[in-house]
Amino acid sequence: MSMNTVPERLAALRAAMAANGVAVYLIPVGDPHASEYLPCHYTSLTWFSGFHGENSNFVVTRTESALWADGRYFVQAEKEIAGTEIKLQRMGEPGVPTVEEYCANALNEGEALGLCGLTASTALVNDLKKALEKKGASIKPLNLEDELWTEGRPALPDTPAWILPKEYAGFSPAEKLDQLRSKLKELGCTAQFVGKLDHLAWLLNLRAMDIECTPYAMAYCYVTPSRAVLFINTARVTPEAKAELEANGITLAEYDDVLEFLAAETEPQTVLAETATVNYAVYQVLEQNPALTVKDGTDPLLMMKGVKNETELAHTKQAHIRDAVAMVRFQIELESRLAAGETLTELTVDEILHKYRSADDKFLVESFGTIAAYGGNAAMMHYHATPEDHAVLEKKGFLLVDSGATYMDGTTDITRTYPLGPLTEDEKRFYTWTLQSHIDLAKAVWLDYCECKMIDTIAREPLWRHLINYRCGTGHSVSFVGNVHEGPHALNGRNTTLMRPGMVVTDEPGVYETDLVGIRIENELVCVHKADNQYGTFLGFEPLMFVPIATSPILPGVLDKDEIAWLNDYHRQVFAKLAPHLNDEERSWLAEKCAAIGC
């Protein structure tokens, strides 16, 4: 049976559903580790639906199918599922059912919903159970993805695993394990199952290149008071890494043996297993072992790695300076080649950026796929140009470039919106309002009881005044030599984390007008202590990234005096920090870009 098209794959899935006695099948975006970016082996949702995106779910019933996507992907999803039976469910919009509600409505009493326990989080399954119990329906763990997607499927990743040196990480694996065990004791636990790759990478200083643009190894870790067992394909662990892990009290076991190992455990433990990040297959085994008492709770590693230590911060500041130099050289070349009349495309942008970043001797990989979006393409927040579908740059309008890199000493994420020529009044207006939002957040000061969702409103207020909003968060945490998005903090309308000194977050408000224009200005910021006085503890931000922000599109009279003062001071810092690393011609160019502006 041919399975080259989405309709053919859905037909095959429905046949397999019928054969296994399930009326509904759910495919989440996910792998066994609740990863945001997936190894290609686990992109089943894309294979079955045609949609490329994060934070999504795909549900297939006997007669219809539906895809849930968040606001970042509304435009992209419509394009990618066009011509298929799949209906887009716009998450968070009025009248749109949740995945759980939809599945419950699609099932009759006594019927079952199928899903893969390895790629579904325990939290998702628990929410589904609650919804299905009301209908008398049940969940049946299956793995129809593996059964059907066989031809041409990428293999499981097995890149060499290595250890990030303590000189960069700040602490050894043994020291971090001691810190974790102390936290577990405070939580009334004696053990933890670590399933999330970014948590595990930080805990053991373990790195690999198993996921595109993300230097992590597919692995699990089981930590008790006296043991730490790392489940990984041991053949891919370098001899040096193996020796260092063992010297830090870590035992290696095979990745595929994790379920059997947990089922056979006889040492009594109270095991912390976070339902949001531990997959359902693992959680079931933990719960079914009589020696283990399973406790759900927020993984303490989330906060431990979310607040950067002094060594991490010192190194990441250096990485951001070198990245900024690459960004300056990129912009100089881009402007020069456009002025010379060369035909450049969105793809050319990625090539130039890679040339300058990869020249750094500490460069590991881009931290995500570069988003180079010209004109109306930038209205799609996570647009990616392809050889088959990309725009040619013209000497008018805006080019949005969102990019970053991971180095041995830090991970970067930056967006600049470049004017390529004449702009419309609307383009200038949207740009100025976006810059105003960016600056207002960057110079914000708040009391330490303020939650992230409260700080988020500071960035949105300048746009809200004009009845404009953006369907995404204002900012996200960035890891150290890891994934570009992490927690626990994020600037959005839902996050209740309290910002703390040492937390790194992005500042990236924007305006996105479908098919017309997309504008985003993004820096990374670090939370810092401002003052203690009779009113409490005041916190604020300092920039980590120092790259010129275009001033030519700014409409006069919109930015207030404090915002102009912030921008001029920021550009003074940009020049002071980057000039020593540039040649005379580059310094002259930078001086012009950093020139102070008036009202």
Secondary structure as GFF3:
##gff-version 3
##sequence-region A 1 599
A	DSSP	alpha_helix	6	19	.	.	.	ID=ss1
A	DSSP	beta_strand	24	28	.	.	.	ID=ss2
A	DSSP	three_ten_helix	40	42	.	.	.	ID=ss3
A	DSSP	alpha_helix	44	49	.	.	.	ID=ss4
A	DSSP	beta_strand	57	60	.	.	.	ID=ss5
A	DSSP	beta_strand	65	69	.	.	.	ID=ss6
A	DSSP	three_ten_helix	71	73	.	.	.	ID=ss7
A	DSSP	alpha_helix	74	81	.	.	.	ID=ss8
A	DSSP	beta_strand	87	90	.	.	.	ID=ss9
A	DSSP	alpha_helix	99	106	.	.	.	ID=ss10
A	DSSP	beta_strand	112	115	.	.	.	ID=ss11
A	DSSP	alpha_helix	122	133	.	.	.	ID=ss12
A	DSSP	beta_strand	138	141	.	.	.	ID=ss13
A	DSSP	alpha_helix	144	148	.	.	.	ID=ss14
A	DSSP	beta_strand	162	163	.	.	.	ID=ss15
A	DSSP	alpha_helix	166	169	.	.	.	ID=ss16
A	DSSP	alpha_helix	173	186	.	.	.	ID=ss17
A	DSSP	beta_strand	191	194	.	.	.	ID=ss18
A	DSSP	alpha_helix	197	204	.	.	.	ID=ss19
A	DSSP	beta_strand	206	207	.	.	.	ID=ss20
A	DSSP	beta_strand	220	223	.	.	.	ID=ss21
A	DSSP	beta_strand	228	231	.	.	.	ID=ss22
A	DSSP	three_ten_helix	234	236	.	.	.	ID=ss23
A	DSSP	alpha_helix	239	247	.	.	.	ID=ss24
A	DSSP	beta_strand	251	253	.	.	.	ID=ss25
A	DSSP	three_ten_helix	255	257	.	.	.	ID=ss26
A	DSSP	alpha_helix	258	264	.	.	.	ID=ss27
A	DSSP	beta_strand	269	272	.	.	.	ID=ss28
A	DSSP	alpha_helix	280	288	.	.	.	ID=ss29
A	DSSP	beta_strand	292	295	.	.	.	ID=ss30
A	DSSP	alpha_helix	300	306	.	.	.	ID=ss31
A	DSSP	alpha_helix	310	339	.	.	.	ID=ss32
A	DSSP	alpha_helix	346	358	.	.	.	ID=ss33
A	DSSP	beta_strand	363	366	.	.	.	ID=ss34
A	DSSP	beta_strand	371	374	.	.	.	ID=ss35
A	DSSP	three_ten_helix	375	379	.	.	.	ID=ss36
A	DSSP	beta_strand	398	403	.	.	.	ID=ss37
A	DSSP	beta_strand	405	407	.	.	.	ID=ss38
A	DSSP	beta_strand	410	411	.	.	.	ID=ss39
A	DSSP	beta_strand	414	419	.	.	.	ID=ss40
A	DSSP	alpha_helix	425	442	.	.	.	ID=ss41
A	DSSP	beta_strand	445	447	.	.	.	ID=ss42
A	DSSP	alpha_helix	452	464	.	.	.	ID=ss43
A	DSSP	beta_strand	475	477	.	.	.	ID=ss44
A	DSSP	beta_strand	486	491	.	.	.	ID=ss45
A	DSSP	beta_strand	504	507	.	.	.	ID=ss46
A	DSSP	beta_strand	510	513	.	.	.	ID=ss47
A	DSSP	beta_strand	517	520	.	.	.	ID=ss48
A	DSSP	beta_strand	523	533	.	.	.	ID=ss49
A	DSSP	beta_strand	536	543	.	.	.	ID=ss50
A	DSSP	alpha_helix	561	578	.	.	.	ID=ss51
A	DSSP	three_ten_helix	579	581	.	.	.	ID=ss52
A	DSSP	alpha_helix	584	593	.	.	.	ID=ss53
###
